[in-house]
Amino acid sequence: MVCVRLRHELPRRFSTSVTFTSIDRTQFPIRLSKDLKPNAKCKLRVPLMKSPSHLGHYSSRMNRRYNEDRYSACVLDLKGRTTFNFNIFDGHGGDQCLTYLLEHLGKVVEESSLLCAEDDASREGLIKQYAKNIGGYWRRWYKQRKQNFEKWAAVPIQVNKLSKLGDVLDDLLLRLPLSFLQTDYDFFNEKDNKLGSTCTSVYMETLHSELHGEFQPVFESYYFNRGTVNKLTVAHVGDTKAIMVDKNGDAHPLTIPHHPLNPTESSRLRRYSANYFMTDSFGEERFISLANTRAFGDLNYKEVGVTAEPEVSQYIFGDSSTISDKLTPQEIKDHTVGGLGGDESFLVLCTDGITNEITDQEVADIVMTNFNMRGHQAATPQVCAEEVVKFVEYIGGDDNATCLVIRMSGWGHWPVIDRTGQLRQERLSAYSPRERGSG
């Protein structure tokens, strides 16, 4: 099978660092943060991966020979909008697809404006090449492309307009599916293109800052600042996971695994490939030999419907007082996680090496209890991400395990309650290292 590259290689533009304006220290001493002034001449560039107070990340191969989990963090310029992007990938069969995604996915998302243009033929051309060079499922997809494009734009909880903020529409509902498919198709031109990877990506953009230009705790209007209203967009392929932990410490899954038992996936695929569903020797339903029905790569299975089309969802998050002032009660109910109106504590991205072993609430409670015991200075998101993975390792997890903890404005303000402490203790007590690999 020969696939034709539809686009030229583009220079890598997206940044892996965040820019801060430093404080003008010539005015010290100053008692109040609102009186701090920016230094007009000094900008600081801080790598996102080296910001342990705001982003925690940790990965372990467990007892596997290789670690096929990867993750990344970058800042994208999407048509002049500064957008923070965090990604987690879980590869299968090798690291070729993982390496390609790390190097290219952010670039394609940033540079895909032409694919989103209504009068541009690139979008039609991309789907046509899928239909021509891959066939099967994609021939049917191409025939119904108009309805499929419309379905992408009709995400039920999309955030297009807010009563007091006006039009907050973006093109991510179209940009992300097209960018994912473009990246997937471009990967087919690589030398070893048979392998695959799942992916969960989140995109965070500040819509409104109540304290614009003030120190809060930085001068820039970023999503973790006080007094901000932000939009979160989640794009999901496979069985990696995004979990939002609200101000009460409750865990909310933002993604559903793309497995054969998923009703959406079962309905999508049985129309074209009903004969490929089967049950393995462990009683788990599979699609051919795959656990995931959506993935990057896996070229041999693209013809029967294994796709890199992401499921996309959108939410409003940020400072609760600002959100309550700028959103109506109905908008808060419709667009914030759990309808709680902001002050979210943190966002977790993790691979199935974690979620197959412990529940979402256990993940959240491990983070919060470590913070509660160690204190603000010692229990950074970095330390907490490490503790999540180490706990899975302690109870005998055997799959690659990776966790990202992204700090939000409600960090540290949750109630001191450990909902799953007894369950976790029972897991620790029940696990015996001697049982690993026995039988």
NUMAR-609242 format. One record per residue (C-alpha): residue in one letter; chain; y, x, z. Coordinates in Angstrom, 1 decimal. Last residue first. Example, Ala and Ser with C-alpha at 12.3 -4.5 7.8 and 13.67 -1.06 7.14 Angstrom:
[site "S", "A", [-1.1, 13.7, 7.1]]
[site "A", "A", [-4.5, 12.3, 7.8]]
END
This chain:
[site "G", "A", [-20.2, 1.0, 38.3]]
[site "S", "A", [-17.5, 3.3, 39.7]]
[site "G", "A", [-14.4, 4.4, 37.8]]
[site "R", "A", [-12.1, 3.7, 40.7]]
[site "E", "A", [-14.0, 2.3, 43.6]]
[site "R", "A", [-13.7, 5.6, 45.6]]
[site "P", "A", [-9.9, 5.2, 45.6]]
[site "S", "A", [-10.3, 2.0, 47.8]]
[site "Y", "A", [-7.7, -0.7, 47.4]]
[site "A", "A", [-8.0, -3.7, 49.8]]
[site "S", "A", [-5.5, -2.3, 52.4]]
[site "L", "A", [-2.8, -1.6, 49.8]]
[site "R", "A", [-3.3, -5.0, 48.1]]
[site "E", "A", [-3.2, -6.7, 51.5]]
[site "Q", "A", [0.0, -4.9, 52.3]]
[site "R", "A", [1.5, -6.1, 49.1]]
[site "L", "A", [0.6, -9.7, 49.8]]
[site "Q", "A", [2.1, -9.4, 53.3]]
[site "G", "A", [5.4, -8.0, 52.0]]
[site "T", "A", [5.7, -10.6, 49.2]]
[site "R", "A", [8.7, -12.6, 50.3]]
[site "D", "A", [10.6, -9.8, 51.9]]
[site "I", "A", [13.8, -11.3, 53.1]]
[site "V", "A", [17.1, -9.5, 53.9]]
[site "P", "A", [19.3, -11.7, 51.8]]
[site "W", "A", [20.7, -10.1, 48.7]]
[site "H", "A", [24.0, -8.2, 48.7]]
[site "G", "A", [22.7, -4.8, 47.7]]
[site "W", "A", [23.5, -5.0, 44.0]]
[site "G", "A", [25.4, -8.2, 43.2]]
[site "S", "A", [27.5, -6.6, 40.5]]
[site "M", "A", [24.5, -5.4, 38.5]]
[site "R", "A", [22.2, -2.4, 38.6]]
[site "I", "A", [19.6, -1.8, 35.9]]
[site "V", "A", [16.2, -0.9, 37.2]]
[site "L", "A", [13.9, 0.5, 34.5]]
[site "C", "A", [10.1, 0.7, 35.2]]
[site "T", "A", [7.2, 2.3, 33.3]]
[site "A", "A", [3.4, 2.2, 33.9]]
[site "N", "A", [0.7, 3.6, 31.7]]
[site "D", "A", [-2.5, 1.8, 32.5]]
[site "D", "A", [-4.8, 2.5, 35.4]]
[site "G", "A", [-3.2, 0.8, 38.4]]
[site "G", "A", [-5.1, 1.7, 41.5]]
[site "I", "A", [-3.1, 0.2, 44.4]]
[site "Y", "A", [-1.2, 3.4, 45.0]]
[site "E", "A", [-0.3, 3.8, 41.3]]
[site "V", "A", [1.2, 0.4, 41.2]]
[site "F", "A", [3.2, 1.3, 44.3]]
[site "K", "A", [4.3, 4.6, 42.7]]
[site "V", "A", [5.7, 2.7, 39.7]]
[site "V", "A", [7.8, 0.3, 41.9]]
[site "E", "A", [8.9, 3.2, 44.1]]
[site "E", "A", [10.2, 5.3, 41.2]]
[site "A", "A", [12.4, 2.4, 40.0]]
[site "C", "A", [13.7, 2.0, 43.6]]
[site "V", "A", [14.7, 5.7, 43.8]]
[site "Q", "A", [16.6, 5.5, 40.4]]
[site "P", "A", [18.2, 2.2, 41.4]]
[site "T", "A", [19.6, 4.1, 44.4]]
[site "A", "A", [18.1, 3.8, 47.8]]
[site "A", "A", [19.6, 6.8, 49.6]]
[site "Q", "A", [23.3, 5.9, 49.6]]
[site "H", "A", [23.0, 2.2, 50.0]]
[site "G", "A", [20.4, 2.2, 52.8]]
[site "R", "A", [16.9, 3.4, 53.2]]
[site "M", "A", [15.2, 0.3, 54.7]]
[site "N", "A", [17.1, -2.4, 52.9]]
[site "F", "A", [17.2, -0.5, 49.6]]
[site "N", "A", [13.5, 0.1, 49.7]]
[site "T", "A", [12.9, -3.6, 50.6]]
[site "M", "A", [15.0, -4.7, 47.7]]
[site "V", "A", [13.3, -2.7, 45.0]]
[site "I", "A", [9.8, -3.5, 46.3]]
[site "D", "A", [10.8, -7.1, 46.6]]
[site "A", "A", [11.8, -7.4, 42.9]]
[site "V", "A", [8.6, -5.9, 41.6]]
[site "E", "A", [6.6, -8.2, 44.1]]
[site "Q", "A", [8.6, -11.1, 42.7]]
[site "D", "A", [7.5, -10.3, 39.2]]
[site "T", "A", [3.9, -10.2, 40.2]]
[site "I", "A", [1.8, -7.0, 40.5]]
[site "E", "A", [-1.0, -5.4, 38.5]]
[site "N", "A", [-0.7, -6.7, 34.9]]
[site "T", "A", [3.1, -6.7, 35.3]]
[site "I", "A", [3.2, -2.9, 36.0]]
[site "G", "A", [1.0, -1.5, 33.3]]
[site "D", "A", [2.4, -4.3, 31.2]]
[site "T", "A", [5.7, -2.4, 30.8]]
[site "C", "A", [8.9, -2.8, 32.7]]
[site "L", "A", [12.5, -3.8, 32.3]]
[site "V", "A", [14.2, -4.9, 35.6]]
[site "L", "A", [17.7, -6.4, 35.9]]
[site "F", "A", [19.7, -6.3, 39.2]]
[site "S", "A", [21.4, -8.3, 41.8]]
[site "E", "A", [23.0, -11.2, 39.9]]
[site "D", "A", [26.4, -12.2, 41.3]]
[site "G", "A", [26.4, -15.0, 38.7]]
[site "G", "A", [26.6, -18.8, 38.5]]
[site "L", "A", [23.3, -20.0, 39.9]]
[site "G", "A", [22.0, -22.0, 36.9]]
[site "G", "A", [18.7, -20.1, 37.2]]
[site "V", "A", [20.1, -17.4, 35.0]]
[site "T", "A", [23.6, -18.5, 33.8]]
[site "H", "A", [24.1, -20.4, 30.5]]
[site "D", "A", [23.3, -24.1, 30.9]]
[site "K", "A", [24.0, -24.7, 34.6]]
[site "I", "A", [27.1, -22.5, 34.5]]
[site "E", "A", [28.3, -24.2, 31.3]]
[site "Q", "A", [27.7, -27.6, 33.0]]
[site "P", "A", [29.7, -26.6, 36.1]]
[site "T", "A", [32.6, -25.4, 33.8]]
[site "L", "A", [33.1, -21.7, 33.2]]
[site "K", "A", [36.1, -19.5, 33.8]]
[site "D", "A", [36.8, -20.1, 37.5]]
[site "S", "A", [33.2, -20.3, 38.6]]
[site "I", "A", [32.4, -17.2, 36.4]]
[site "T", "A", [35.3, -15.3, 38.0]]
[site "S", "A", [34.0, -16.1, 41.5]]
[site "S", "A", [30.4, -15.4, 40.6]]
[site "D", "A", [31.0, -11.9, 39.1]]
[site "G", "A", [28.7, -11.3, 36.2]]
[site "F", "A", [26.1, -13.0, 34.1]]
[site "I", "A", [26.0, -15.3, 31.0]]
[site "Y", "A", [22.7, -15.6, 29.2]]
[site "Q", "A", [21.2, -15.3, 25.7]]
[site "S", "A", [17.7, -15.4, 24.3]]
[site "V", "A", [16.0, -13.8, 21.3]]
[site "E", "A", [12.3, -13.8, 20.4]]
[site "P", "A", [11.9, -10.8, 18.2]]
[site "E", "A", [10.4, -10.7, 14.7]]
[site "A", "A", [8.3, -7.5, 14.7]]
[site "T", "A", [5.3, -9.4, 13.2]]
[site "V", "A", [1.6, -9.6, 13.4]]
[site "G", "A", [1.1, -12.4, 10.9]]
[site "V", "A", [-2.1, -11.9, 8.9]]
[site "E", "A", [-0.5, -9.5, 6.4]]
[site "K", "A", [1.1, -7.4, 9.2]]
[site "Y", "A", [-2.3, -6.5, 10.7]]
[site "N", "A", [-3.0, -3.2, 8.8]]
[site "L", "A", [0.6, -2.2, 9.3]]
[site "D", "A", [0.4, -2.2, 13.1]]
[site "G", "A", [4.1, -1.1, 13.2]]
[site "F", "A", [6.4, -3.0, 15.5]]
[site "A", "A", [4.6, -5.6, 17.5]]
[site "R", "A", [4.0, -9.4, 17.8]]
[site "T", "A", [0.6, -11.0, 18.3]]
[site "N", "A", [-0.3, -8.7, 21.2]]
[site "A", "A", [-3.8, -8.3, 22.6]]
[site "L", "A", [-5.1, -7.2, 19.2]]
[site "S", "A", [-8.7, -7.0, 18.0]]
[site "I", "A", [-8.5, -10.0, 15.6]]
[site "F", "A", [-6.0, -12.0, 17.7]]
[site "R", "A", [-7.4, -11.9, 21.1]]
[site "E", "A", [-8.5, -14.3, 23.8]]
[site "E", "A", [-9.8, -12.6, 27.0]]
[site "G", "A", [-13.3, -13.5, 28.2]]
[site "F", "A", [-14.2, -9.9, 29.1]]
[site "S", "A", [-16.5, -9.5, 26.0]]
[site "D", "A", [-13.6, -10.5, 23.7]]
[site "T", "A", [-12.6, -14.0, 22.6]]
[site "M", "A", [-11.5, -14.7, 19.1]]
[site "F", "A", [-8.6, -15.9, 17.0]]
[site "Y", "A", [-8.7, -14.6, 13.4]]
[site "N", "A", [-10.0, -17.8, 11.7]]
[site "A", "A", [-6.8, -19.7, 12.4]]
[site "S", "A", [-4.7, -17.4, 10.3]]
[site "Y", "A", [-2.0, -19.3, 8.5]]
[site "R", "A", [-1.2, -22.4, 10.5]]
[site "R", "A", [-3.0, -20.9, 13.5]]
[site "L", "A", [-0.4, -18.1, 13.6]]
[site "R", "A", [2.8, -20.0, 14.6]]
[site "S", "A", [1.1, -22.5, 16.9]]
[site "S", "A", [-0.8, -19.9, 18.8]]
[site "E", "A", [2.3, -17.8, 19.1]]
[site "T", "A", [4.4, -20.6, 20.5]]
[site "P", "A", [1.5, -21.7, 22.8]]
[site "N", "A", [1.1, -18.2, 24.2]]
[site "L", "A", [-2.7, -17.8, 24.5]]
[site "P", "A", [-2.8, -15.3, 21.6]]
[site "H", "A", [-0.4, -13.0, 23.4]]
[site "H", "A", [3.3, -12.6, 22.8]]
[site "P", "A", [4.2, -12.1, 26.5]]
[site "I", "A", [7.0, -14.4, 27.8]]
[site "T", "A", [10.5, -13.0, 28.5]]
[site "L", "A", [13.4, -13.6, 30.8]]
[site "P", "A", [11.2, -13.7, 34.0]]
[site "H", "A", [13.3, -14.8, 37.0]]
[site "A", "A", [12.8, -13.0, 40.3]]
[site "D", "A", [14.4, -14.5, 43.5]]
[site "G", "A", [16.6, -12.1, 45.6]]
[site "N", "A", [19.1, -14.8, 46.5]]
[site "K", "A", [21.8, -13.2, 44.2]]
[site "D", "A", [19.4, -13.3, 41.2]]
[site "V", "A", [16.7, -10.8, 40.1]]
[site "M", "A", [16.4, -10.8, 36.3]]
[site "I", "A", [13.0, -9.7, 34.9]]
[site "A", "A", [12.6, -8.3, 31.4]]
[site "K", "A", [9.0, -7.6, 30.2]]
[site "T", "A", [6.8, -5.6, 27.8]]
[site "D", "A", [4.2, -7.9, 26.3]]
[site "G", "A", [5.0, -8.1, 22.6]]
[site "V", "A", [8.4, -8.3, 20.9]]
[site "H", "A", [11.5, -9.3, 22.9]]
[site "A", "A", [15.3, -9.4, 22.2]]
[site "V", "A", [17.4, -10.2, 25.2]]
[site "T", "A", [21.1, -10.9, 25.0]]
[site "L", "A", [23.3, -10.7, 28.1]]
[site "K", "A", [26.9, -11.9, 28.0]]
[site "N", "A", [29.4, -10.8, 30.6]]
[site "V", "A", [32.1, -12.3, 32.8]]
[site "T", "A", [33.9, -9.7, 34.9]]
[site "G", "A", [35.7, -9.7, 38.2]]
[site "R", "A", [33.9, -6.8, 39.8]]
[site "N", "A", [32.5, -4.2, 37.4]]
[site "F", "A", [28.8, -3.8, 36.5]]
[site "Y", "A", [29.3, -5.2, 32.9]]
[site "Y", "A", [32.0, -2.7, 32.0]]
[site "S", "A", [35.8, -3.3, 31.7]]
[site "E", "A", [37.0, 0.3, 31.9]]
[site "F", "A", [39.1, 1.5, 34.9]]
[site "V", "A", [36.1, 2.2, 37.1]]
[site "P", "A", [35.1, 0.5, 40.4]]
[site "Q", "A", [36.9, -1.9, 39.7]]
[site "F", "A", [40.0, 0.3, 39.2]]
[site "E", "A", [42.5, -1.8, 37.3]]
[site "G", "A", [42.9, -1.9, 33.5]]
[site "H", "A", [41.5, -5.5, 33.2]]
[site "L", "A", [41.1, -7.0, 36.7]]
[site "E", "A", [39.9, -10.5, 35.6]]
[site "S", "A", [37.7, -9.0, 32.9]]
[site "H", "A", [36.3, -11.2, 30.2]]
[site "L", "A", [33.5, -11.1, 27.6]]
[site "T", "A", [31.8, -7.9, 28.6]]
[site "E", "A", [28.8, -7.1, 26.4]]
[site "M", "A", [25.2, -6.4, 27.5]]
[site "Y", "A", [22.3, -6.0, 25.1]]
[site "V", "A", [18.7, -6.0, 26.3]]
[site "S", "A", [15.7, -4.7, 24.4]]
[site "T", "A", [12.0, -5.4, 25.0]]
[site "C", "A", [9.5, -3.6, 22.7]]
[site "T", "A", [5.9, -3.5, 21.7]]
[site "S", "A", [4.5, -0.6, 19.7]]
[site "G", "A", [2.3, 0.2, 16.8]]
[site "L", "A", [0.1, 2.6, 14.9]]
[site "K", "A", [-0.8, 2.5, 11.2]]
[site "N", "A", [2.4, 4.2, 9.9]]
[site "D", "A", [1.4, 7.9, 9.9]]
[site "K", "A", [3.3, 9.4, 7.0]]
[site "E", "A", [6.4, 7.2, 7.5]]
[site "N", "A", [7.3, 4.7, 4.8]]
[site "F", "A", [6.0, 1.8, 6.9]]
[site "F", "A", [8.6, 2.7, 9.5]]
[site "D", "A", [11.3, 1.4, 7.2]]
[site "Y", "A", [9.7, -2.0, 7.3]]
[site "D", "A", [9.7, -2.1, 11.1]]
[site "T", "A", [13.3, -0.9, 11.3]]
[site "Q", "A", [14.4, -3.6, 8.8]]
[site "L", "A", [12.4, -6.3, 10.7]]
[site "F", "A", [14.0, -5.3, 14.0]]
[site "S", "A", [17.4, -5.2, 12.4]]
[site "L", "A", [17.0, -8.6, 10.8]]
[site "P", "A", [15.8, -10.2, 14.1]]
[site "L", "A", [18.6, -8.5, 16.0]]
[site "R", "A", [21.5, -9.2, 13.6]]
[site "L", "A", [20.8, -12.9, 13.3]]
[site "L", "A", [21.0, -14.0, 17.0]]
[site "L", "A", [23.2, -10.9, 17.5]]
[site "D", "A", [26.0, -12.2, 15.3]]
[site "D", "A", [28.5, -12.9, 18.1]]
[site "L", "A", [30.2, -16.1, 19.3]]
[site "V", "A", [32.5, -15.9, 22.3]]
[site "D", "A", [35.0, -18.5, 21.0]]
[site "G", "A", [37.2, -19.9, 23.8]]
[site "L", "A", [37.4, -18.2, 27.2]]
[site "K", "A", [38.3, -21.3, 29.2]]
[site "S", "A", [35.8, -23.8, 27.7]]
[site "L", "A", [33.2, -21.2, 26.7]]
[site "K", "A", [31.9, -20.9, 23.2]]
[site "N", "A", [28.9, -19.6, 21.3]]
[site "V", "A", [26.4, -18.8, 24.1]]
[site "Q", "A", [22.9, -19.4, 22.8]]
[site "I", "A", [20.6, -21.4, 25.0]]
[site "P", "A", [18.7, -23.4, 22.4]]
[site "V", "A", [18.5, -20.5, 19.8]]
[site "A", "A", [19.5, -22.2, 16.6]]
[site "A", "A", [20.6, -19.2, 14.6]]
[site "W", "A", [17.0, -17.8, 14.3]]
[site "K", "A", [15.8, -21.2, 13.3]]
[site "E", "A", [18.4, -21.3, 10.4]]
[site "F", "A", [17.0, -18.0, 9.1]]
[site "N", "A", [13.5, -19.4, 9.3]]
[site "Q", "A", [14.5, -22.6, 7.5]]
[site "K", "A", [16.1, -20.6, 4.7]]
[site "R", "A", [13.2, -18.2, 4.6]]
[site "Q", "A", [10.5, -20.9, 4.0]]
[site "K", "A", [9.1, -19.4, 0.8]]
[site "Y", "A", [9.6, -15.9, 2.2]]
[site "W", "A", [7.6, -16.8, 5.3]]
[site "R", "A", [4.8, -18.1, 3.2]]
[site "R", "A", [4.7, -14.8, 1.2]]
[site "W", "A", [5.1, -13.0, 4.5]]
[site "Y", "A", [1.9, -14.4, 6.0]]
[site "G", "A", [-0.1, -13.0, 3.1]]
[site "G", "A", [1.9, -10.4, 1.3]]
[site "I", "A", [2.7, -6.9, 2.4]]
[site "N", "A", [4.4, -5.3, -0.6]]
[site "K", "A", [5.8, -8.4, -2.3]]
[site "A", "A", [6.4, -10.7, 0.7]]
[site "Y", "A", [7.8, -7.9, 2.9]]
[site "Q", "A", [9.9, -6.8, -0.1]]
[site "K", "A", [11.3, -10.3, -0.5]]
[site "I", "A", [12.2, -10.5, 3.2]]
[site "L", "A", [14.3, -7.3, 2.9]]
[site "G", "A", [15.8, -8.4, -0.4]]
[site "E", "A", [16.9, -11.7, 0.9]]
[site "R", "A", [18.7, -10.0, 3.8]]
[site "S", "A", [20.2, -7.3, 1.6]]
[site "A", "A", [21.6, -9.9, -0.9]]
[site "D", "A", [24.9, -10.2, 0.8]]
[site "D", "A", [27.0, -13.4, 0.7]]
[site "E", "A", [26.2, -14.6, 4.2]]
[site "A", "A", [26.7, -11.1, 5.7]]
[site "C", "A", [24.1, -10.4, 8.5]]
[site "L", "A", [22.2, -7.7, 6.6]]
[site "L", "A", [25.5, -6.1, 5.7]]
[site "S", "A", [26.4, -5.8, 9.4]]
[site "S", "A", [23.2, -3.8, 10.1]]
[site "E", "A", [24.7, -0.5, 11.2]]
[site "E", "A", [24.6, -0.8, 15.0]]
[site "V", "A", [21.2, -2.5, 15.0]]
[site "V", "A", [19.8, 0.1, 12.6]]
[site "K", "A", [21.1, 3.0, 14.7]]
[site "G", "A", [19.7, 1.5, 17.9]]
[site "L", "A", [16.3, 1.2, 16.3]]
[site "H", "A", [16.2, 4.6, 14.7]]
[site "E", "A", [15.4, 7.5, 17.0]]
[site "L", "A", [13.7, 5.8, 19.8]]
[site "L", "A", [11.9, 3.5, 17.4]]
[site "Y", "A", [10.5, 6.4, 15.3]]
[site "T", "A", [9.3, 8.2, 18.4]]
[site "L", "A", [7.5, 5.1, 19.6]]
[site "C", "A", [5.9, 4.5, 16.2]]
[site "Q", "A", [4.5, 8.0, 16.1]]
[site "D", "A", [3.4, 8.0, 19.7]]
[site "G", "A", [-0.3, 7.2, 19.5]]
[site "G", "A", [-2.8, 4.3, 19.4]]
[site "H", "A", [-0.7, 1.8, 21.2]]
[site "G", "A", [2.9, 2.1, 22.2]]
[site "D", "A", [4.8, 0.4, 25.0]]
[site "F", "A", [8.6, 0.4, 24.5]]
[site "I", "A", [11.5, -0.2, 26.8]]
[site "N", "A", [15.1, -0.6, 25.7]]
[site "F", "A", [18.6, -0.7, 27.2]]
[site "N", "A", [21.7, -1.4, 25.2]]
[site "F", "A", [25.3, -1.5, 26.5]]
[site "T", "A", [27.7, -3.1, 24.0]]
[site "T", "A", [31.2, -2.1, 23.2]]
[site "R", "A", [32.5, -4.5, 20.6]]
[site "G", "A", [34.3, -3.0, 17.6]]
[site "K", "A", [31.9, -4.5, 15.0]]
[site "L", "A", [29.0, -3.6, 17.2]]
[site "D", "A", [29.7, -0.2, 18.8]]
[site "L", "A", [26.5, 0.6, 20.7]]
[site "V", "A", [26.1, 2.3, 24.1]]
[site "C", "A", [22.7, 3.8, 24.7]]
[site "A", "A", [19.7, 3.7, 27.0]]
[site "S", "A", [16.1, 4.5, 26.1]]
[site "Y", "A", [12.5, 3.9, 27.1]]
[site "R", "A", [9.0, 5.1, 26.2]]
[site "D", "A", [5.4, 4.3, 27.2]]
[site "E", "A", [2.5, 5.9, 25.4]]
[site "N", "A", [1.7, 8.3, 28.3]]
[site "Y", "A", [-1.4, 10.3, 27.5]]
[site "R", "A", [-4.7, 11.0, 29.1]]
[site "R", "A", [-4.7, 7.8, 31.1]]
[site "N", "A", [-5.1, 7.9, 34.9]]
[site "M", "A", [-1.5, 6.8, 35.7]]
[site "R", "A", [0.7, 7.9, 32.7]]
[site "S", "A", [3.7, 7.5, 34.9]]
[site "S", "A", [7.3, 6.4, 34.1]]
[site "Y", "A", [10.6, 6.2, 35.9]]
[site "H", "A", [14.0, 4.9, 35.3]]
[site "G", "A", [16.9, 3.9, 37.5]]
[site "L", "A", [20.3, 3.0, 36.1]]
[site "H", "A", [23.5, 2.4, 38.1]]
[site "S", "A", [23.5, 4.9, 41.0]]
[site "P", "A", [21.0, 7.2, 39.1]]
[site "S", "A", [23.5, 7.8, 36.3]]
[site "K", "A", [21.8, 10.7, 34.4]]
[site "M", "A", [20.0, 8.5, 31.8]]
[site "L", "A", [23.4, 6.9, 31.0]]
[site "P", "A", [24.8, 10.3, 30.1]]
[site "V", "A", [28.4, 10.5, 31.6]]
[site "R", "A", [31.4, 11.2, 29.4]]
[site "L", "A", [34.6, 11.6, 31.4]]
[site "K", "A", [38.1, 11.1, 30.0]]
[site "C", "A", [41.1, 13.0, 31.2]]
[site "K", "A", [44.6, 12.9, 29.7]]
[site "A", "A", [46.1, 9.6, 30.8]]
[site "N", "A", [44.6, 9.8, 34.3]]
[site "P", "A", [44.2, 6.3, 35.5]]
[site "K", "A", [46.1, 5.0, 38.5]]
[site "L", "A", [44.8, 3.9, 41.9]]
[site "D", "A", [46.9, 1.3, 43.7]]
[site "K", "A", [44.2, -1.4, 43.4]]
[site "S", "A", [41.8, 0.9, 45.2]]
[site "L", "A", [44.0, 0.8, 48.4]]
[site "R", "A", [44.8, 3.7, 50.7]]
[site "I", "A", [46.2, 6.3, 48.4]]
[site "P", "A", [46.6, 10.0, 49.3]]
[site "F", "A", [46.8, 11.0, 46.5]]
[site "Q", "A", [49.1, 10.5, 43.5]]
[site "T", "A", [48.2, 13.8, 41.8]]
[site "R", "A", [44.5, 12.6, 41.7]]
[site "D", "A", [45.0, 10.5, 38.6]]
[site "I", "A", [41.6, 8.9, 38.5]]
[site "S", "A", [39.2, 9.6, 35.6]]
[site "T", "A", [38.8, 7.3, 32.6]]
[site "F", "A", [35.1, 6.7, 32.0]]
[site "T", "A", [33.0, 7.0, 28.8]]
[site "V", "A", [29.3, 6.0, 28.8]]
[site "S", "A", [26.7, 8.3, 27.2]]
[site "T", "A", [23.7, 7.8, 24.9]]
[site "S", "A", [26.1, 7.1, 22.0]]
[site "F", "A", [25.2, 5.4, 18.7]]
[site "R", "A", [26.1, 7.2, 15.6]]
[site "R", "A", [23.0, 8.6, 14.0]]
[site "P", "A", [23.9, 9.3, 10.4]]
[site "L", "A", [22.4, 6.7, 8.0]]
[site "E", "A", [19.3, 7.1, 5.9]]
[site "H", "A", [19.7, 5.0, 2.8]]
[site "R", "A", [18.4, 1.4, 2.7]]
[site "L", "A", [15.7, -0.6, 1.1]]
[site "R", "A", [12.8, 1.9, 1.4]]
[site "V", "A", [10.0, 0.7, -0.8]]
[site "C", "A", [6.6, 0.1, 0.6]]
[site "V", "A", [3.4, 1.4, -1.0]]
[site "M", "A", [0.0, 0.0, 0.0]]
END
